Amino acid sequence: VKRKPPIDKTEWDAFFDENGLLAKSRDFICVNILERVQTPRPCPGTGGHGWEGGRHGVWRGPFGRHPRGPVTSHPSPAPQGLHPFVRTEAWKFLTGYYSWQSSKDERLTVDSTRRKNYEALCEMYEKIQPLLENLHRNFIETRNNIAYDIQKLYDKDHLGNVLIDKKRLEKILLLSYVCNTQAEYQQGFHEMVMLFQLMVEHDHETFWLFQFFLQKTEHSCVINIGVGKNLDVLNNLIDFLDPVFAEHLRGKGAGTVQSLFPWFCLCFQRAFKSFEDVWRLWEVLLTGKPCRNFQVLVAYSMLQMVREQVLQESMLSNDIILACNNLIDLDADMLISAACLVYADLIQRDVSYPDYLS
C-alpha cells in the first residue's frame, strides 16, 4: 500500500468549498491527520541526550542544556500529519479557535474579534497589575518564576538568529496566569507557549491557541486537573494489559508511575528530537482520534520501551525513573503507531474501557 504524504496546502484547500465552508466532515479530516503516519522505524535515541529546537535547536545533555550545531549524522524524514504550510490554519480548527462550520469571511471576523479581545485583556492587565502586586503574594512569586524560566530558554538558532521574543513570551504567560484561573502557571508552560509562538505570527494567536489547546486536551497537562487522572488511568492500563510488569511496578518499582508526571505536564515535549515531532503528537491529541486522552496510551507505549530492561535487571524505582527520563530523541510517528497498536489491542479484547478513553 502506498503511503500518503503529509496533508499539504492543495489537499487542505480541497477540504473546503469556494466559500471556505467545510466540504468534508470533521471526522474525515481528523482521521486523515492521524493516519498520515510515517513508516515506523527504530527509535534512535534512548541514551540520555536529545534535541530541542529542531535541526538547529538546543542539545539537552545529562547536565543541562547548551547550544549545538545542526544534526547531520542520522538524517530522518520529517514527521507526517500536517504539512508545515497548513499547520497554523489547521490548528485553529483543531483547537476550536475557528468553528468547523465557519465560512472564510466568518473566520476573518473571528480572528479580528480574537485580536480585539486579546488587546482588551492586555489593557485590563496593565490596569490591575499594581493591585495584583500589592494584594496577591502569589502574583509576584509567579511573575518571578516565569521570568526565571524564560531566562533559561535558549532563543537563538545555530547562526545566532533570534527564534523567539522573550518579552512577548513573558507577557503572554503572565496574561494567561491572570486570566486562566484553572490552569494558572506551572513550570514547563513557558516551553509549551514558546512552541505556539514559533508556529504563529501574532501574539493574540499564540495566547488563544494555548488557551484552546488546554481546553481541547481537557487540561490533561495541568497538575491540579488532569495529570493525576492520567497517572491513575495509566496504572489501570498497566494492570490490565501487562500484569507481570504491573506486579514489578507495585513491588521494587513502587512509586514509579506517579513519578512520571513530567511526561504529562509537558505533553511529552522533552521526549522528542524536534519541534516538528512535538507538533505532530499534539495535533493527533487535538483530533481526539483514535480515542479521548490518547496521551495515556502514549505514556504506556513509552513505558513498554524500558519494560524488558526493567524486568531483566530487576530495577528499583529510581533506576526505572532514570531509564524513563532517558527516553528522549524519540520519533513521533513511531510513538503514535505504537500507541495506536495499544488501542487496537484494547478493541480486540472487546474491553469496556473507562469512559475516560472513549
Helices and strands as residue ranges (DSSP letters): H 9-13, H 26-35, E 50-52, G 54-56, E 58-61, E 64-67, H 84-95, H 104-135, H 137-152, H 166-179, H 189-199, H 203-216, I 223-227, H 228-241, H 243-250, G 257-260, H 261-265, G 269-271, H 275-287, H 294-312, H 317-325, H 332-348, G 355-357
